[in-house]
Amino acid sequence: NFQSSGKIVIGPAGSVTGDIICRNADIEGKFEGKIQVTEILNVKSKSSIHGEVICGKLAVEPGADFSASCTMKTNMKNLMLNDGQQTQQKTS
């Protein structure tokens, strides 16, 4: 599982199984699980996504294998930033 206040990139040879929470993401490899992106999720042409996607904005290139449920939430930015601040306070 990954959590980032920035951008997560899964390269062409990359493969991730699990949960991701981040601000932006570029996926070129394989992802299986739940991904929550507060701003923009870019799905490249040779990528494969299976699972659940929750994002603010979605860009999918032709040729991508996008076999996931997708929920678009425009107000996610504030919710995720608040969660991130709470997480940081707990670990400090």
C-alpha positions as a Markdown table, in Angstrom:
| # | Residue | x | y | z |
|---|---|---|---|---|
| 1 | Asn | 0.0 | 0.0 | 0.0 |
| 2 | Phe | 1.2 | 3.5 | -0.9 |
| 3 | Gln | 0.2 | 6.9 | 0.2 |
| 4 | Ser | 1.7 | 10.1 | -1.2 |
| 5 | Ser | 0.8 | 13.8 | -1.2 |
| 6 | Gly | 2.5 | 14.1 | -4.6 |
| 7 | Lys | 2.6 | 12.0 | -7.8 |
| 8 | Ile | 2.9 | 8.2 | -8.1 |
| 9 | Val | 4.3 | 6.7 | -11.3 |
| 10 | Ile | 4.1 | 3.1 | -12.3 |
| 11 | Gly | 6.4 | 2.6 | -15.2 |
| 12 | Pro | 6.0 | 0.2 | -18.2 |
| 13 | Ala | 7.7 | -2.7 | -16.4 |
| 14 | Gly | 6.1 | -1.9 | -13.0 |
| 15 | Ser | 3.4 | -4.0 | -11.3 |
| 16 | Val | 1.6 | -3.0 | -8.2 |
| 17 | Thr | -1.1 | -5.0 | -6.2 |
| 18 | Gly | -2.7 | -3.2 | -3.3 |
| 19 | Asp | -4.1 | 0.2 | -2.4 |
| 20 | Ile | -2.8 | 3.6 | -3.5 |
| 21 | Ile | -3.8 | 7.1 | -2.3 |
| 22 | Cys | -2.1 | 10.1 | -4.0 |
| 23 | Arg | -2.6 | 13.5 | -5.5 |
| 24 | Asn | -1.7 | 12.5 | -9.1 |
| 25 | Ala | -0.8 | 9.2 | -10.8 |
| 26 | Asp | 0.6 | 8.1 | -14.1 |
| 27 | Ile | 0.2 | 4.4 | -14.8 |
| 28 | Glu | 2.1 | 2.7 | -17.7 |
| 29 | Gly | 2.4 | -0.8 | -16.2 |
| 30 | Lys | 0.0 | -3.0 | -14.3 |
| 31 | Phe | -2.1 | -2.1 | -11.3 |
| 32 | Glu | -4.6 | -4.3 | -9.4 |
| 33 | Gly | -6.4 | -3.0 | -6.3 |
| 34 | Lys | -8.0 | 0.3 | -5.2 |
| 35 | Ile | -6.5 | 3.6 | -6.3 |
| 36 | Gln | -7.7 | 7.0 | -5.0 |
| 37 | Val | -6.3 | 10.0 | -6.9 |
| 38 | Thr | -7.4 | 13.5 | -5.7 |
| 39 | Glu | -6.5 | 15.3 | -8.9 |
| 40 | Ile | -5.6 | 13.5 | -12.2 |
| 41 | Leu | -5.1 | 9.9 | -13.0 |
| 42 | Asn | -3.3 | 9.3 | -16.4 |
| 43 | Val | -3.7 | 5.8 | -17.8 |
| 44 | Lys | -1.2 | 5.2 | -20.6 |
| 45 | Ser | -1.9 | 3.0 | -23.7 |
| 46 | Lys | 0.0 | -0.1 | -22.6 |
| 47 | Ser | -1.2 | -0.1 | -19.0 |
| 48 | Ser | -3.6 | -2.6 | -17.3 |
| 49 | Ile | -5.8 | -1.5 | -14.4 |
| 50 | His | -8.1 | -3.9 | -12.5 |
| 51 | Gly | -10.1 | -3.1 | -9.4 |
| 52 | Glu | -11.5 | 0.2 | -8.1 |
| 53 | Val | -10.7 | 3.7 | -9.2 |
| 54 | Ile | -11.7 | 6.9 | -7.4 |
| 55 | Cys | -10.4 | 10.1 | -8.9 |
| 56 | Gly | -11.0 | 13.8 | -9.6 |
| 57 | Lys | -10.2 | 13.6 | -13.3 |
| 58 | Leu | -9.4 | 10.7 | -15.6 |
| 59 | Ala | -7.4 | 10.5 | -18.8 |
| 60 | Val | -7.3 | 7.1 | -20.6 |
| 61 | Glu | -5.2 | 6.6 | -23.7 |
| 62 | Pro | -6.5 | 4.3 | -26.5 |
| 63 | Gly | -5.2 | 0.7 | -26.0 |
| 64 | Ala | -5.3 | 0.8 | -22.2 |
| 65 | Asp | -6.8 | -2.2 | -20.4 |
| 66 | Phe | -9.1 | -0.4 | -18.0 |
| 67 | Ser | -11.2 | -3.1 | -16.2 |
| 68 | Ala | -12.2 | -1.2 | -13.1 |
| 69 | Ser | -15.1 | 0.4 | -11.4 |
| 70 | Cys | -14.6 | 4.2 | -11.6 |
| 71 | Thr | -16.1 | 7.0 | -9.4 |
| 72 | Met | -15.3 | 10.6 | -10.3 |
| 73 | Lys | -15.4 | 13.0 | -7.3 |
| 74 | Thr | -14.7 | 16.6 | -7.9 |
| 75 | Asn | -14.5 | 17.5 | -4.1 |
| 76 | Met | -12.0 | 14.8 | -3.3 |
| 77 | Lys | -9.1 | 17.2 | -3.0 |
| 78 | Asn | -10.2 | 18.7 | 0.3 |
| 79 | Leu | -11.2 | 15.3 | 1.8 |
| 80 | Met | -7.9 | 13.6 | 0.9 |
| 81 | Leu | -5.8 | 16.5 | 2.1 |
| 82 | Asn | -7.6 | 16.5 | 5.5 |
| 83 | Asp | -7.0 | 12.7 | 5.8 |
| 84 | Gly | -3.3 | 13.2 | 5.0 |
| 85 | Gln | -2.9 | 15.9 | 7.7 |
| 86 | Gln | -4.6 | 13.7 | 10.2 |
| 87 | Thr | -2.3 | 10.8 | 9.3 |
| 88 | Gln | 0.8 | 13.0 | 9.7 |
| 89 | Gln | -0.3 | 14.2 | 13.1 |
| 90 | Lys | -0.9 | 10.6 | 14.4 |
| 91 | Thr | 2.6 | 9.5 | 13.3 |
| 92 | Ser | 4.5 | 12.6 | 14.5 |
